[in-house]
Amino acid sequence: MEVEYQEEYIRNSRGVQLFTCRWLPLSSPKALVFLCHGYGMECSDFMRGCGTKLASYGYAVFGIDYEGHGRSMGARCYIKKFDNIVNDCSNYFKYISGQEDYRKKRRFLYGESMGGAVALLIHRKDPTFWHGAILVAPMCKISEKVKPHPLVINMLTRVEDVIPRWKIVPTKDVIDAAFKDPVKREEIRSNSLIYQEKPRLKTALEMLRTSMGLEDSLSEVTLPFFVLHGEADTVTDPEVSRALYEQASSQDKTIKLYPGMWHGLTSGEPDQNIDIVFADIISWLDKRSADDYIYEKQFSDNVGVVNGIEVVSPVVEMSGTKPRRSKTHGSYLCGWKGRRMHHHSAM
């Protein structure tokens, strides 16, 4: 199936310009899928394979680079407050869901690694809004193998507001540890949009606090979800996903552990393994996007006006050799102010 790719810049409530992109099937989509990328990652290049694959199977896929990540503005990979990421994503995803063409479509979150934590926290903000989540090796609990001693946490907390942006947190080379296929690993390493330096102090503490908070509230997860994890993952422990599956209150929950696979299930494995993983993801989505699928709970249709700020940028459609601007009218949704468009050729 042919896929249309678009890009747009928006401005969040703090005045920061954020990059967004989307992959669209040329026909009406089965459902909407919203991407939450991992720590240091980005959507347009690193998650292109995921967006293209899902769109080719009929899903409208939307991504956003977090503040300080990828093509978005802000200090590189500096997370002042994890809630800022969650709120930015939630607002943007609800803005998309409120557009006329998408109001009646089912809505799914897709989170990889740290993005799994983002997806779960977006769900927590409005538990009845989301119809399900795909969670790939999610960061939702700190493994006992790597959990810092409380004294270490206390010491770092004392200086986080003094040297919040210092890149002083020791860490192993995540790219080497996460992506099995050596060719894909080097392609990822050559992506200049991916942050590859040491984590900043406050960033590391925000991620730690977020993981520990999620660990204490896994039972509050109620949405349908499919959690996938490589059994040979050394970046996030597969037992983390097992804990999520066992403790979540969701009536519809699925877990699959892949023997021998690493952290980068959808981007760092040999092609045949990636095909297996995406076949499982698409099968799960197709079942829950079908018109005759019955959910156990009532989901909200509240996708209307939020915050009353005009969205001014038209969408650029890339179905032909030359971009053409669709006719749009100002809409008042979600507190996002649209910015100028950038466009690439159709993928």
MARSE-574098 format. One record per residue (C-alpha): residue number from 0; residue in one letter; chain; x, y negated, z negated. Coordinates in pm, 1 decimal. Each point is the difference from the previous one (the first is absolute). Layout:
% residues N
+-----+---------+--------+----------+----------+----------+
: num : residuo : cadena :       c1 :       c2 :       c3 :
+-----+---------+--------+----------+----------+----------+
: NUM :       A :      A :        X :        Y :        Z :
...
+-----+---------+--------+----------+----------+----------+
//
This chain:
% residues 347
+-----+---------+--------+----------+----------+----------+
: num : residuo : cadena :       c1 :       c2 :       c3 :
+-----+---------+--------+----------+----------+----------+
:   0 :       M :      A :      0.0 :      0.0 :      0.0 :
:   1 :       E :      A :    128.4 :   -346.4 :     87.7 :
:   2 :       V :      A :     76.9 :   -222.5 :   -296.9 :
:   3 :       E :      A :     -8.5 :   -379.4 :    -27.7 :
:   4 :       Y :      A :    250.6 :   -175.1 :   -228.7 :
:   5 :       Q :      A :    -41.9 :   -347.3 :   -150.3 :
:   6 :       E :      A :    185.2 :   -223.2 :   -247.0 :
:   7 :       E :      A :   -113.8 :   -295.5 :   -209.5 :
:   8 :       Y :      A :    140.8 :   -223.8 :   -274.2 :
:   9 :       I :      A :   -218.4 :   -100.6 :   -292.3 :
:  10 :       R :      A :     62.8 :   -212.2 :   -309.1 :
:  11 :       N :      A :    -78.2 :    133.4 :   -346.8 :
:  12 :       S :      A :   -140.7 :   -187.7 :   -299.2 :
:  13 :       R :      A :    354.6 :    -96.6 :   -108.8 :
:  14 :       G :      A :     73.7 :   -158.5 :    337.9 :
:  15 :       V :      A :    233.3 :    278.2 :    117.0 :
:  16 :       Q :      A :    -13.7 :    100.0 :    365.7 :
:  17 :       L :      A :    -55.4 :    375.3 :     39.1 :
:  18 :       F :      A :     32.6 :    218.2 :    307.9 :
:  19 :       T :      A :   -283.6 :    232.9 :     99.0 :
:  20 :       C :      A :    -43.9 :    241.7 :    287.2 :
:  21 :       R :      A :   -254.8 :    245.7 :    131.1 :
:  22 :       W :      A :    -29.3 :    298.7 :    231.7 :
:  23 :       L :      A :   -341.8 :     38.8 :    161.0 :
:  24 :       P :      A :   -166.5 :    264.5 :    214.9 :
:  25 :       L :      A :   -163.1 :   -150.2 :    307.4 :
:  26 :       S :      A :   -336.4 :    147.1 :    -99.4 :
:  27 :       S :      A :   -193.1 :    -63.9 :   -320.9 :
:  28 :       P :      A :    207.2 :    145.0 :   -287.7 :
:  29 :       K :      A :   -106.9 :    298.0 :   -207.8 :
:  30 :       A :      A :    104.4 :   -183.6 :   -317.8 :
:  31 :       L :      A :    248.7 :   -255.7 :   -135.7 :
:  32 :       V :      A :    338.8 :     98.3 :   -145.5 :
:  33 :       F :      A :    204.1 :   -254.0 :   -199.0 :
:  34 :       L :      A :    374.4 :     56.8 :    -35.9 :
:  35 :       C :      A :    195.2 :    -64.6 :   -321.1 :
:  36 :       H :      A :    370.9 :     38.5 :     74.1 :
:  37 :       G :      A :    273.8 :    106.8 :   -240.1 :
:  38 :       Y :      A :    259.3 :   -200.1 :   -191.4 :
:  39 :       G :      A :    235.2 :   -190.3 :    231.9 :
:  40 :       M :      A :   -189.7 :    119.3 :    308.7 :
:  41 :       E :      A :   -223.7 :   -174.4 :    253.9 :
:  42 :       C :      A :   -285.0 :     81.5 :    236.3 :
:  43 :       S :      A :     65.0 :   -110.0 :    358.7 :
:  44 :       D :      A :    304.9 :    219.0 :     69.8 :
:  45 :       F :      A :     36.4 :    249.5 :   -284.7 :
:  46 :       M :      A :   -371.5 :     93.1 :     -7.0 :
:  47 :       R :      A :    -55.9 :    -34.2 :    373.6 :
:  48 :       G :      A :     -9.0 :    377.2 :     46.8 :
:  49 :       C :      A :   -265.9 :     34.4 :   -268.6 :
:  50 :       G :      A :   -211.8 :   -284.3 :    137.9 :
:  51 :       T :      A :     24.2 :    123.7 :    357.2 :
:  52 :       K :      A :    -77.7 :    360.2 :    -94.2 :
:  53 :       L :      A :   -310.3 :    -83.4 :   -203.5 :
:  54 :       A :      A :   -126.9 :   -249.3 :    260.2 :
:  55 :       S :      A :     46.3 :    258.9 :    274.8 :
:  56 :       Y :      A :   -243.6 :    220.9 :   -193.7 :
:  57 :       G :      A :   -258.5 :   -276.2 :    -16.4 :
:  58 :       Y :      A :     79.8 :   -195.1 :   -317.7 :
:  59 :       A :      A :     47.0 :   -376.8 :    -28.9 :
:  60 :       V :      A :    322.5 :    -40.2 :   -200.2 :
:  61 :       F :      A :    104.7 :   -319.0 :   -179.8 :
:  62 :       G :      A :    329.5 :    -81.0 :   -170.9 :
:  63 :       I :      A :    143.2 :   -289.0 :   -200.2 :
:  64 :       D :      A :    359.4 :    -67.4 :   -103.2 :
:  65 :       Y :      A :      9.5 :    -88.5 :   -368.9 :
:  66 :       E :      A :    145.3 :   -333.0 :   -107.0 :
:  67 :       G :      A :    377.8 :     19.4 :     38.2 :
:  68 :       H :      A :    -21.8 :    311.4 :    216.7 :
:  69 :       G :      A :     38.9 :     47.7 :    374.5 :
:  70 :       R :      A :   -108.7 :   -304.8 :    198.5 :
:  71 :       S :      A :   -182.4 :   -167.3 :   -287.4 :
:  72 :       M :      A :    147.2 :   -302.9 :   -173.5 :
:  73 :       G :      A :    145.4 :      0.3 :   -351.0 :
:  74 :       A :      A :    324.3 :    105.3 :   -170.3 :
:  75 :       R :      A :    103.0 :    334.9 :    145.3 :
:  76 :       C :      A :   -157.4 :    283.2 :   -195.3 :
:  77 :       Y :      A :    -59.7 :   -213.2 :   -306.9 :
:  78 :       I :      A :   -316.8 :    107.5 :   -181.5 :
:  79 :       K :      A :    -80.9 :   -266.3 :   -257.6 :
:  80 :       K :      A :   -333.6 :    161.0 :    -87.6 :
:  81 :       F :      A :   -118.5 :    333.3 :    135.0 :
:  82 :       D :      A :   -356.8 :   -129.5 :    -26.2 :
:  83 :       N :      A :     84.5 :   -255.6 :    271.8 :
:  84 :       I :      A :     57.5 :    283.9 :    247.6 :
:  85 :       V :      A :   -321.1 :    173.5 :   -104.5 :
:  86 :       N :      A :   -207.1 :   -317.8 :     25.0 :
:  87 :       D :      A :    146.4 :    -99.7 :    338.6 :
:  88 :       C :      A :    -75.1 :    342.4 :    146.4 :
:  89 :       S :      A :   -345.9 :     22.2 :   -154.1 :
:  90 :       N :      A :    -99.4 :   -344.1 :    128.5 :
:  91 :       Y :      A :    129.8 :     64.9 :    349.9 :
:  92 :       F :      A :   -157.0 :    345.2 :     24.0 :
:  93 :       K :      A :   -335.8 :   -135.0 :   -114.6 :
:  94 :       Y :      A :     27.0 :   -284.4 :    250.8 :
:  95 :       I :      A :     42.3 :    255.5 :    280.0 :
:  96 :       S :      A :   -282.3 :    215.5 :   -136.2 :
:  97 :       G :      A :   -230.8 :   -301.3 :      3.2 :
:  98 :       Q :      A :     40.9 :    -66.4 :    372.3 :
:  99 :       E :      A :   -310.3 :     66.5 :    206.0 :
: 100 :       D :      A :    141.5 :    293.7 :    196.3 :
: 101 :       Y :      A :    113.2 :    179.5 :   -316.5 :
: 102 :       R :      A :   -268.9 :    -63.1 :   -260.7 :
: 103 :       K :      A :   -161.0 :    340.4 :     37.1 :
: 104 :       K :      A :    323.0 :    199.9 :     31.7 :
: 105 :       R :      A :    135.2 :    218.5 :   -278.7 :
: 106 :       R :      A :    312.4 :   -130.8 :   -169.0 :
: 107 :       F :      A :    308.8 :    202.7 :    -91.6 :
: 108 :       L :      A :    325.3 :    -97.8 :   -169.4 :
: 109 :       Y :      A :    330.6 :    153.0 :    107.9 :
: 110 :       G :      A :    297.3 :    -35.9 :   -233.2 :
: 111 :       E :      A :    354.0 :    133.1 :     26.9 :
: 112 :       S :      A :    231.7 :     15.5 :   -303.8 :
: 113 :       M :      A :    -34.8 :   -337.1 :   -180.2 :
: 114 :       G :      A :   -289.8 :    -64.6 :    236.6 :
: 115 :       G :      A :   -181.0 :    285.2 :   -173.5 :
: 116 :       A :      A :      8.1 :   -204.5 :   -320.1 :
: 117 :       V :      A :   -125.4 :   -304.3 :    192.5 :
: 118 :       A :      A :   -287.9 :    204.8 :    144.4 :
: 119 :       L :      A :   -102.9 :    138.6 :   -339.5 :
: 120 :       L :      A :      3.2 :   -347.3 :   -154.7 :
: 121 :       I :      A :   -204.9 :   -141.8 :    289.8 :
: 122 :       H :      A :   -252.0 :    276.9 :    -69.6 :
: 123 :       R :      A :     -2.3 :    -91.1 :   -369.8 :
: 124 :       K :      A :    -95.4 :   -362.4 :     84.6 :
: 125 :       D :      A :   -320.4 :    117.3 :    171.7 :
: 126 :       P :      A :    -57.7 :    374.6 :    -46.7 :
: 127 :       T :      A :   -320.6 :     16.6 :    206.3 :
: 128 :       F :      A :    138.2 :   -180.3 :    306.6 :
: 129 :       W :      A :    230.6 :    271.6 :    135.3 :
: 130 :       H :      A :   -105.4 :    326.7 :    162.9 :
: 131 :       G :      A :    332.2 :    175.2 :    -55.9 :
: 132 :       A :      A :    378.8 :    -15.9 :     -4.1 :
: 133 :       I :      A :    292.5 :    179.4 :    160.8 :
: 134 :       L :      A :    291.3 :      1.1 :   -248.2 :
: 135 :       V :      A :    336.0 :    111.8 :    140.3 :
: 136 :       A :      A :    260.5 :     72.0 :   -271.9 :
: 137 :       P :      A :   -157.9 :   -271.0 :   -218.1 :
: 138 :       M :      A :    174.8 :   -192.9 :   -276.3 :
: 139 :       C :      A :   -260.5 :     45.1 :   -272.3 :
: 140 :       K :      A :    194.2 :    147.5 :   -291.6 :
: 141 :       I :      A :    361.3 :     -9.6 :   -116.1 :
: 142 :       S :      A :    159.5 :    342.8 :      9.0 :
: 143 :       E :      A :    144.4 :    109.7 :   -332.3 :
: 144 :       K :      A :    323.9 :     67.5 :    189.7 :
: 145 :       V :      A :     61.2 :   -369.4 :     68.1 :
: 146 :       K :      A :   -203.7 :   -189.1 :   -258.9 :
: 147 :       P :      A :    226.5 :   -264.4 :   -162.2 :
: 148 :       H :      A :     57.8 :      2.4 :   -374.7 :
: 149 :       P :      A :   -219.8 :   -253.1 :   -184.0 :
: 150 :       L :      A :    311.9 :   -179.4 :   -123.4 :
: 151 :       V :      A :    114.8 :    -53.4 :    358.6 :
: 152 :       I :      A :   -339.7 :   -138.1 :     97.3 :
: 153 :       N :      A :      1.3 :   -230.0 :   -302.4 :
: 154 :       M :      A :    346.1 :   -132.7 :     84.2 :
: 155 :       L :      A :    -89.3 :    -73.9 :    362.5 :
: 156 :       T :      A :   -329.0 :   -160.8 :   -100.5 :
: 157 :       R :      A :    186.5 :   -246.9 :   -218.7 :
: 158 :       V :      A :    189.5 :   -142.0 :    299.3 :
: 159 :       E :      A :   -253.4 :     37.6 :    281.9 :
: 160 :       D :      A :   -111.1 :   -362.7 :    -16.8 :
: 161 :       V :      A :    360.8 :   -120.7 :    -15.2 :
: 162 :       I :      A :    131.9 :    190.7 :    302.6 :
: 163 :       P :      A :   -320.2 :    130.3 :    169.2 :
: 164 :       R :      A :    140.5 :      9.6 :    354.6 :
: 165 :       W :      A :    339.6 :    151.8 :    -77.7 :
: 166 :       K :      A :     72.1 :    314.8 :    197.6 :
: 167 :       I :      A :    144.7 :    189.0 :   -294.6 :
: 168 :       V :      A :   -208.8 :    316.1 :    -22.1 :
: 169 :       P :      A :    210.7 :    303.7 :     97.4 :
: 170 :       T :      A :   -167.7 :    241.4 :    237.1 :
: 171 :       K :      A :     85.6 :    278.2 :    240.0 :
: 172 :       D :      A :    -28.8 :    -41.9 :    376.8 :
: 173 :       V :      A :   -373.4 :     52.9 :     42.6 :
: 174 :       I :      A :     20.9 :     31.6 :    379.3 :
: 175 :       D :      A :    244.0 :    291.1 :    -29.6 :
: 176 :       A :      A :   -220.1 :    164.9 :   -260.5 :
: 177 :       A :      A :   -336.5 :    -61.8 :    165.8 :
: 178 :       F :      A :     36.4 :     81.1 :    370.0 :
: 179 :       K :      A :    112.4 :    346.7 :    103.7 :
: 180 :       D :      A :     45.3 :    -33.4 :    375.6 :
: 181 :       P :      A :    343.4 :   -164.3 :     59.0 :
: 182 :       V :      A :   -104.7 :   -177.2 :    321.3 :
: 183 :       K :      A :   -312.7 :   -147.4 :   -159.6 :
: 184 :       R :      A :    204.3 :    -88.7 :   -308.9 :
: 185 :       E :      A :    239.9 :   -213.0 :    203.6 :
: 186 :       E :      A :   -284.7 :   -165.1 :    190.6 :
: 187 :       I :      A :   -153.8 :    -99.5 :   -332.0 :
: 188 :       R :      A :    335.0 :   -122.5 :   -131.4 :
: 189 :       S :      A :     41.0 :   -220.7 :    309.2 :
: 190 :       N :      A :   -335.8 :   -171.0 :    -60.5 :
: 191 :       S :      A :    101.8 :   -346.8 :   -121.9 :
: 192 :       L :      A :   -348.7 :    -59.9 :   -141.7 :
: 193 :       I :      A :     53.8 :    271.9 :   -262.7 :
: 194 :       Y :      A :    159.0 :   -112.3 :   -326.7 :
: 195 :       Q :      A :    309.5 :    212.0 :    -72.9 :
: 196 :       E :      A :    172.9 :   -183.5 :   -287.0 :
: 197 :       K :      A :    -22.6 :     68.1 :   -374.1 :
: 198 :       P :      A :   -339.6 :    -70.4 :   -157.5 :
: 199 :       R :      A :    -41.6 :   -333.3 :   -173.1 :
: 200 :       L :      A :    -41.1 :     14.4 :   -376.3 :
: 201 :       K :      A :   -358.2 :   -125.2 :    -22.3 :
: 202 :       T :      A :   -102.1 :    207.7 :    300.7 :
: 203 :       A :      A :    126.8 :    316.8 :   -167.9 :
: 204 :       L :      A :   -177.9 :    -83.5 :   -325.4 :
: 205 :       E :      A :   -327.6 :    -80.2 :    177.3 :
: 206 :       M :      A :     13.5 :    335.4 :    179.7 :
: 207 :       L :      A :     80.1 :    177.8 :   -325.7 :
: 208 :       R :      A :   -286.4 :   -168.1 :   -186.9 :
: 209 :       T :      A :   -239.2 :     73.5 :    284.4 :
: 210 :       S :      A :     92.9 :    368.4 :      7.3 :
: 211 :       M :      A :    -31.4 :     33.6 :   -375.8 :
: 212 :       G :      A :   -336.2 :   -177.4 :      4.7 :
: 213 :       L :      A :   -130.7 :    231.4 :    268.9 :
: 214 :       E :      A :    133.3 :    302.1 :   -186.7 :
: 215 :       D :      A :   -213.9 :    -95.3 :   -298.9 :
: 216 :       S :      A :   -315.0 :    -45.1 :    209.1 :
: 217 :       L :      A :     -2.1 :    279.1 :    259.8 :
: 218 :       S :      A :   -335.7 :    114.7 :   -135.8 :
: 219 :       E :      A :   -150.7 :   -330.1 :    120.6 :
: 220 :       V :      A :     56.1 :     96.4 :    365.0 :
: 221 :       T :      A :   -344.9 :     81.6 :    139.7 :
: 222 :       L :      A :     18.8 :    -39.1 :    377.9 :
: 223 :       P :      A :     39.3 :    296.4 :    238.1 :
: 224 :       F :      A :    368.1 :     51.4 :     74.4 :
: 225 :       F :      A :    248.9 :    223.9 :    176.6 :
: 226 :       V :      A :    345.2 :      2.0 :   -159.3 :
: 227 :       L :      A :    292.2 :    141.8 :    201.6 :
: 228 :       H :      A :    352.3 :     63.7 :   -125.9 :
: 229 :       G :      A :    315.2 :    173.1 :    118.5 :
: 230 :       E :      A :    113.1 :    263.0 :   -248.7 :
: 231 :       A :      A :    365.5 :    -95.2 :     60.8 :
: 232 :       D :      A :    -64.9 :   -371.7 :    -66.1 :
: 233 :       T :      A :    267.3 :   -151.0 :   -227.5 :
: 234 :       V :      A :   -129.5 :   -360.0 :     20.8 :
: 235 :       T :      A :   -340.4 :     56.3 :   -162.1 :
: 236 :       D :      A :    -56.1 :    324.2 :   -189.4 :
: 237 :       P :      A :   -266.4 :    233.3 :    148.3 :
: 238 :       E :      A :   -119.0 :     56.3 :   -357.0 :
: 239 :       V :      A :   -118.0 :   -362.6 :      8.2 :
: 240 :       S :      A :   -250.2 :     87.5 :    273.0 :
: 241 :       R :      A :   -100.7 :    314.8 :   -185.6 :
: 242 :       A :      A :    -71.9 :   -210.2 :   -310.7 :
: 243 :       L :      A :   -214.0 :   -238.6 :    205.6 :
: 244 :       Y :      A :   -196.4 :    288.5 :    146.9 :
: 245 :       E :      A :    -55.5 :    166.2 :   -337.5 :
: 246 :       Q :      A :    -91.0 :   -311.6 :   -198.9 :
: 247 :       A :      A :   -204.1 :   -205.9 :    249.9 :
: 248 :       S :      A :   -375.6 :     -7.7 :    -54.7 :
: 249 :       S :      A :    -71.8 :     13.2 :    374.1 :
: 250 :       Q :      A :   -255.8 :    260.0 :    103.8 :
: 251 :       D :      A :    162.6 :     26.5 :    343.9 :
: 252 :       K :      A :    376.1 :     43.8 :    -33.3 :
: 253 :       T :      A :    253.0 :    197.9 :    201.0 :
: 254 :       I :      A :    371.7 :     66.0 :    -47.6 :
: 255 :       K :      A :    249.8 :    154.6 :    237.8 :
: 256 :       L :      A :    366.7 :     65.5 :    -76.4 :
: 257 :       Y :      A :    227.4 :     68.6 :    297.1 :
: 258 :       P :      A :    284.8 :    247.5 :    -66.9 :
: 259 :       G :      A :    342.6 :   -129.7 :     99.1 :
: 260 :       M :      A :   -122.5 :   -344.3 :    102.1 :
: 261 :       W :      A :    149.0 :   -323.3 :   -141.0 :
: 262 :       H :      A :   -144.3 :   -337.5 :    -97.7 :
: 263 :       G :      A :    -51.4 :   -143.5 :    350.0 :
: 264 :       L :      A :   -273.5 :    241.7 :    108.6 :
: 265 :       T :      A :   -132.5 :   -216.6 :    284.5 :
: 266 :       S :      A :    322.6 :   -158.8 :    123.5 :
: 267 :       G :      A :    309.9 :    191.1 :   -109.1 :
: 268 :       E :      A :    -74.7 :    364.1 :     72.8 :
: 269 :       P :      A :     59.0 :    189.2 :    325.9 :
: 270 :       D :      A :   -279.6 :    -63.0 :    251.0 :
: 271 :       Q :      A :   -170.2 :    336.0 :    -56.6 :
: 272 :       N :      A :    -29.0 :    -71.1 :   -372.8 :
: 273 :       I :      A :   -136.7 :   -348.7 :     60.9 :
: 274 :       D :      A :   -259.7 :    148.0 :    235.5 :
: 275 :       I :      A :   -109.3 :    242.6 :   -274.1 :
: 276 :       V :      A :    -38.0 :   -281.5 :   -252.4 :
: 277 :       F :      A :   -199.2 :   -224.8 :    234.0 :
: 278 :       A :      A :   -224.3 :    288.7 :    104.1 :
: 279 :       D :      A :    -92.0 :     43.2 :   -368.1 :
: 280 :       I :      A :    -57.7 :   -373.9 :    -47.0 :
: 281 :       I :      A :   -218.2 :    -33.4 :    309.5 :
: 282 :       S :      A :   -200.2 :    309.2 :    -91.4 :
: 283 :       W :      A :    -69.9 :   -144.6 :   -345.4 :
: 284 :       L :      A :    -99.3 :   -339.0 :    144.0 :
: 285 :       D :      A :   -215.0 :    148.1 :    277.3 :
: 286 :       K :      A :   -207.2 :    198.8 :   -247.0 :
: 287 :       R :      A :    -65.7 :   -304.3 :   -219.7 :
: 288 :       S :      A :    -65.7 :   -232.6 :    291.8 :
: 289 :       A :      A :   -264.2 :    223.7 :    157.0 :
: 290 :       D :      A :   -355.2 :   -134.2 :      1.6 :
: 291 :       D :      A :   -130.8 :    309.9 :   -177.0 :
: 292 :       Y :      A :    254.7 :     -7.2 :   -283.8 :
: 293 :       I :      A :   -172.7 :    -53.9 :   -334.1 :
: 294 :       Y :      A :    187.6 :   -181.5 :   -274.2 :
: 295 :       E :      A :    -65.0 :     85.0 :   -362.4 :
: 296 :       K :      A :    -19.1 :   -365.5 :   -104.1 :
: 297 :       Q :      A :   -150.9 :   -320.6 :    130.9 :
: 298 :       F :      A :    249.7 :   -231.9 :    167.4 :
: 299 :       S :      A :    -32.4 :   -375.7 :     12.2 :
: 300 :       D :      A :    -95.0 :   -182.8 :    318.4 :
: 301 :       N :      A :    113.9 :   -330.4 :   -149.8 :
: 302 :       V :      A :    238.8 :   -117.3 :    269.9 :
: 303 :       G :      A :   -119.9 :   -357.2 :     26.0 :
: 304 :       V :      A :    118.6 :   -344.1 :   -100.5 :
: 305 :       V :      A :    285.0 :    -36.6 :   -250.3 :
: 306 :       N :      A :    168.0 :   -327.1 :   -104.9 :
: 307 :       G :      A :   -136.6 :   -206.8 :    291.4 :
: 308 :       I :      A :    313.0 :    -80.3 :    203.6 :
: 309 :       E :      A :    -22.6 :    -21.2 :    376.9 :
: 310 :       V :      A :    176.3 :    252.8 :    219.3 :
: 311 :       V :      A :    114.2 :   -196.4 :    304.5 :
: 312 :       S :      A :    219.1 :    225.6 :    215.9 :
: 313 :       P :      A :   -160.4 :    190.0 :    286.1 :
: 314 :       V :      A :    111.2 :    355.7 :     63.5 :
: 315 :       V :      A :    220.7 :     62.1 :    301.8 :
: 316 :       E :      A :   -109.8 :    304.7 :    196.0 :
: 317 :       M :      A :    269.5 :    194.9 :    182.5 :
: 318 :       S :      A :   -196.7 :    234.8 :    221.4 :
: 319 :       G :      A :    136.0 :   -152.7 :    321.3 :
: 320 :       T :      A :    337.3 :   -122.4 :    126.0 :
: 321 :       K :      A :    -78.0 :   -351.2 :   -120.2 :
: 322 :       P :      A :   -139.8 :    -79.7 :   -344.1 :
: 323 :       R :      A :   -345.6 :   -148.8 :    -10.3 :
: 324 :       R :      A :   -148.9 :   -178.6 :   -295.8 :
: 325 :       S :      A :   -333.4 :    125.8 :   -121.0 :
: 326 :       K :      A :   -268.3 :   -254.5 :    -69.8 :
: 327 :       T :      A :    -31.9 :    -30.0 :   -375.7 :
: 328 :       H :      A :   -174.0 :   -232.4 :   -237.7 :
: 329 :       G :      A :    124.0 :   -116.7 :   -337.4 :
: 330 :       S :      A :   -102.6 :    244.3 :   -270.2 :
: 331 :       Y :      A :     22.0 :    -40.8 :   -375.2 :
: 332 :       L :      A :    147.7 :    315.4 :   -143.1 :
: 333 :       C :      A :    236.0 :    105.4 :   -275.4 :
: 334 :       G :      A :    211.3 :   -310.1 :    -53.8 :
: 335 :       W :      A :    235.7 :     70.1 :    292.3 :
: 336 :       K :      A :    105.0 :   -274.8 :    235.3 :
: 337 :       G :      A :     91.5 :    136.3 :    340.9 :
: 338 :       R :      A :    324.1 :   -107.8 :    166.6 :
: 339 :       R :      A :    130.1 :      8.3 :    355.9 :
: 340 :       M :      A :     14.2 :    331.6 :    180.3 :
: 341 :       H :      A :    295.3 :    189.8 :    137.5 :
: 342 :       H :      A :    -60.5 :    276.7 :    249.4 :
: 343 :       H :      A :    177.8 :    302.7 :    143.4 :
: 344 :       S :      A :    -86.2 :    210.6 :    299.2 :
: 345 :       A :      A :   -246.0 :    285.6 :    -50.6 :
: 346 :       M :      A :    150.4 :    318.1 :   -144.1 :
+-----+---------+--------+----------+----------+----------+
//
